[in-house]
């Protein structure tokens, strides 16, 4: 594994523990894909830093447990924005 990948993986791991942001948000902020962030956190991080990986895993599991709620909120917001723009037209 290249050094830059190890460094990115550790940075992302520490960042998610500090901020508790989602994979999608972190991917945008780091300029990589969601798949890359997920692979870094679930496959690479346990090899590099098992303790950090355990903390990250708890956060990812929490995000997974509430994703059905987030999806509902996003849909509600989407339709609220559509109805606002139609009314203002």
C-alpha positions in Angstrom: 0.0 0.0 0.0 1.3 3.4 -0.9 2.2 5.9 1.8 -0.2 8.5 0.5 -3.1 6.0 0.8 -2.1 5.2 4.4 -1.9 8.9 5.3 -5.3 9.6 3.7 -6.8 6.6 5.5 -5.6 7.7 8.9 -6.6 11.4 8.2 -10.1 10.3 7.2 -10.4 7.9 10.2 -9.4 10.7 12.7 -11.7 13.2 10.9 -14.8 11.0 11.1 -14.1 10.3 14.8 -13.7 14.1 15.5 -16.6 15.3 13.4 -19.0 12.3 13.1 -19.8 13.4 9.6 -21.2 11.0 7.0 -19.1 9.2 4.4 -20.8 11.3 1.7 -19.8 14.6 3.3 -16.2 13.4 4.0 -15.8 12.2 0.4 -16.7 15.7 -0.9 -14.4 17.4 1.6 -11.4 15.1 0.8 -12.1 15.1 -2.9 -12.4 11.3 -3.3 -15.4 9.0 -4.0 -17.7 7.6 -1.4 -16.4 4.1 -2.3 -12.8 5.2 -1.6 -13.7 6.6 1.8 -15.7 3.5 2.6 -12.9 1.2 1.5 -10.3 3.2 3.4 -12.4 3.0 6.6 -13.6 -0.6 6.5 -10.7 -2.4 4.8 -7.5 -0.4 5.0 -7.8 1.2 8.4 -8.1 -2.0 10.4 -4.7 -3.1 9.0 -3.1 0.2 9.7 -4.7 1.3 13.0 -7.0 -1.3 14.6 -7.9 0.9 17.6 -9.0 3.8 15.4 -10.8 1.4 13.2 -13.0 0.2 16.1 -14.0 3.8 16.9 -14.8 4.4 13.2 -16.8 1.2 13.0 -19.1 2.4 15.8 -19.8 5.7 14.0 -20.4 3.9 10.7 -22.8 1.5 12.4 -24.6 4.4 14.0 -25.0 6.2 10.6 -26.3 3.0 9.1 -28.8 2.6 11.9 -30.3 6.0 11.2 -30.0 6.1 7.4 -33.8 5.4 7.0 -34.5 8.6 8.9 -32.0 10.7 6.9 -33.5 9.4 3.7 -37.0 10.5 4.8 -35.7 13.9 5.8 -34.0 14.4 2.4 -37.2 13.4 0.5 -39.3 15.8 2.6 -36.9 18.6 2.0 -36.8 17.9 -1.7 -40.6 18.1 -2.1 -40.8 21.1 0.2 -38.3 23.0 -2.0 -40.2 22.0 -5.2 -43.5 23.3 -3.8 -41.8 26.6 -2.8 -40.3 27.2 -6.2 -43.6 26.4 -7.9 -45.6 28.8 -5.7 -43.0 31.5 -6.3 -43.1 31.1 -10.1 
